[in-house]
């Protein structure tokens, strides 16, 4: 992984971001908020995987949002693509290697709540790993026993909430349940998810949360709601719907993140 770290360090030309973002399906427009961007294809970074999902660009974009240096992973690889829950381990290790201490994860998700319609933004307060797998399978050290009680950083969460209030953007909060995908959930699975305490469902993010905490990186995450979950409207779900609706909530999330970075205290690390 040192090769990817060396390339990133060289290409960033002295930029030392402590904050990183991972963009979910259809949320690539968030990179437009970055000034003086440096773009690096995943293909140029040893160990970085290639995403096979439409709506994921597969590139690193670094620069400034407000006055804050940031590095963005525009696109992720999912467990359902190759059956590897640790598919994003190498990119996150590279981010850790260049000094990133705070990770903001985003995704597109299905809502289980009538009061949280498509176009909404939900800060993830906690998650349920329903996939039956874990990105730390096979990790030989005792570091694999990662505590997840405070998986989502309270300070970063408070900053996101304050940023949403400052922009007049509604920010829901709730529990995200990770399903393995790639098929969408059944109505029965959605009823189960609601009973277990989930507010939104999706096919990503949780592996990166686990990996980030394993690496000692602080985490916050947000879902852009692209649809009501299976059985709530009577219609069928599709990935096209996700791509069509993500930019709507994405604009709201972009406003929140921009305000958050405008007020970020760099001394916090």
C-alpha positions, 0 to 999 in steps of 0.5 A, a space after each residue: 500500500 506504500 506505493 499508493 501512498 507515495 503516488 497520492 502524496 506526490 500528486 497532492 503537491 503538499 496538500 495534507 487533507 485530514 478529511 476524506 469523503 466516499 461518494 455513493 451511487 449518483 452522488 458524484 456531483 459533490 466533487 463539483 464543490 471542490 476548488 483547484 481539484 486534483 484528479 487521480 484515477 483508481 487505475 493509477 493507484 496500486 491496490 485500488 479496485 475498479 468499480 463495476 457499478 454505473 454511477 461510480 466514477 472510480 477516481 480520487 479528487 482532492 482539493 479544497 471545500 471552503 478553506 478545508 483540504 479534502 480528499 474524495 473517493 468518487 465511487 466505491 466497490 461493493 461487497 456484491 460485486 465480487 463477494 469481498 467485504 474488504 474491497 475498500 480496505 486498500 483505499 482506506 489504508 491509503 487515506 490513513 497513510 496520507 494522514 486522514 483522520 476523519 472519514 465522511 461516508 455517503 450512500 443512496 438508501 431506501 427509506 422505511 419511514 413515511 416522514 423521510 421521502 425520496 430527496 431527504 438526507 439522513 445522518 446515520 446514527 448507528 447501523 445494523 450489519 445484516 449481511 452476515 459478513 465482515 471486512 475483517 474476516 481473515 485479519 490475523 491480529 487481535 486488532 480485528 476485535 473492533 469496538 463499535 459502540 461509538 462507531 459514529 463520531 459524536 463530535 462530527 455528528 454535532 458539526 453536521 447537525 449544526 451545518 444543516 441548521 445553518 443552511 436551513 436544510 432538514 437532516 433526519 437521523 436514523 439507523 441504517 441496515 446493510 443488506 448484501 445486495 445486489 437484489 433489492 429487499 423483499 417487502 417481508 425483509 423490509 417489515 423485518 428491518 423496521 421491526 429490528 429498528 432500521 430507518 433506511 436500508 442499503 448495500 454499502 457503507 457498513 464495511 467502510 465504517 468497520 474498516 475505518 474504526 479498525 484503522 483508528 479513523 473517526 467516522 460520520 455517514 449520511 444517506 441520501 434517500 432515493 426511494 421508499 423501500 419495497 412494499 411501501 408504494 406497490 411499485 418495483 425498485 430499480 437502480 435507475 431510480 437510485 441514479 435519478 433521485 440521488 442528485 436531488 438529495 445530493 444537492 441538500 447533502 452538498 449544502 450541508 457538507 460545504 457549510 460543515 467544511 466552512 466552519 471546520 476547526 483544522 486543529 481538531 485534526 
